[in-house]
């Protein structure tokens, strides 16, 4: 059954983090920052910033000082021409706190650099990070994904432009036998080519909502899928961050 496979996937404890930090770059940068809290290496990110020669985005996660949180140090790093990561230079950094577990029991299982290019203006360089969270509850499978967008401005100042917009959410509820209810929300974020706010391109969010029900009909487990619903939202820059225009 499709939902059974989904359940097994969502119940996984963690997705394996990519091996891009195996050179020890994350550990060295974490030691240089002298932050409190041990590095969570399974969630660390060390990826080349596409389109920017010699530059990488590094994310250093540590346990948060507040319960059910993780602290993230988001760094833009310049790698030397010879590729020696021991001589990498931190150009910019941003520190923030993200939720981990809590009331919805969704824990951070992976952090990924988004491969899309967010060209908000001709002279502003931006990148995205996606945070994946999952629940381990077998009877109530759930997962979510959020997108944050950062921009590197003049003087190598890093700014958080979009703070954890939820781009995917899946939830389910298994009952007796084959009965179950499931819902899925997915959003695609694109940069508008025609509209701007305060000099930066607007962001268009196209969302799809889908629901399905499993129930026993005779001796057969039947899935009923509702027609999907579509909606669109525009996010505009208000001078400090992107927010809904609705």
WOSULWO-V561475 format. One record per pair of residues at least 24 apart in sequence whose ideal C-beta (glycine too) atoms are under 7 Angstrom apart, sorted by the first residue. I is the first residue (numbers start at 1). GAP is how many residues later the second one is. D is the distance in whole Angstrom. If there is no record, write none. Layout:
{{I:GAP:D} {I:GAP:D}}
//
This chain:
{{1:220:7} {3:169:7} {3:177:6} {3:179:6} {3:211:6} {6:135:7} {7:134:5} {7:165:7} {10:124:6} {10:125:7} {10:131:4} {10:132:6} {10:133:5} {10:160:7} {11:125:6} {11:127:6} {11:130:6} {12:122:7} {13:123:6} {14:28:7} {14:95:5} {15:94:5} {15:95:4} {15:117:7} {17:25:5} {17:26:6} {17:27:7} {17:93:6} {20:26:4} {20:27:6} {21:25:4} {23:62:5} {25:33:7} {25:60:5} {25:63:6} {26:32:6} {26:34:6} {28:58:7} {29:29:6} {29:31:6} {29:46:6} {29:61:7} {30:30:5} {33:40:6} {35:27:6} {35:38:7} {37:25:4} {37:26:5} {37:34:7} {38:24:7} {43:65:6} {43:68:5} {45:66:5} {45:68:6} {47:66:4} {49:78:6} {50:65:7} {51:66:7} {52:73:7} {54:24:6} {54:25:5} {54:27:7} {57:56:5} {57:70:6} {59:52:6} {59:70:7} {61:50:7} {64:33:5} {66:31:7} {68:31:6} {68:32:6} {68:33:5} {68:34:4} {69:28:5} {69:29:7} {69:30:6} {69:31:6} {70:28:5} {70:30:5} {70:38:6} {71:24:7} {71:26:5} {72:24:5} {72:26:6} {74:55:7} {74:76:6} {74:84:7} {76:76:6} {76:82:6} {91:65:5} {92:60:6} {92:64:5} {92:65:6} {92:66:4} {93:65:6} {94:56:6} {94:64:4} {94:66:6} {96:64:7} {98:33:6} {98:66:7} {105:30:5} {105:32:6} {106:27:4} {106:28:6} {106:29:5} {106:36:6} {106:38:6} {107:26:6} {107:27:7} {108:25:5} {109:24:6} {109:25:5} {114:33:7} {118:31:5} {118:73:6} {119:72:6} {120:31:7} {120:71:7} {120:80:5} {120:81:5} {121:78:6} {121:79:5} {121:80:7} {124:27:5} {124:29:7} {125:26:7} {125:27:5} {126:24:7} {126:25:4} {126:35:7} {131:33:7} {139:35:5} {140:32:7} {140:33:6} {141:31:5} {142:28:6} {142:29:5} {143:27:5} {144:24:6} {144:25:5} {147:42:6} {160:81:7} {161:80:6} {161:81:6} {162:79:7} {162:80:5} {163:78:6} {165:24:7} {177:39:5} {178:36:5} {178:38:5} {178:43:4} {179:35:6} {179:36:5} {179:37:7} {180:34:4} {181:32:5} {182:29:7} {182:30:5} {183:28:5} {184:26:5} {185:24:5} {197:39:4} {197:40:5} {198:39:5} {198:41:6} {200:37:4} {202:32:5} {202:33:6} {202:34:5} {203:32:4} {203:39:6} {204:28:7} {204:30:6} {205:27:7} {205:28:4} {205:30:6} {206:26:5} {207:24:5}}
//
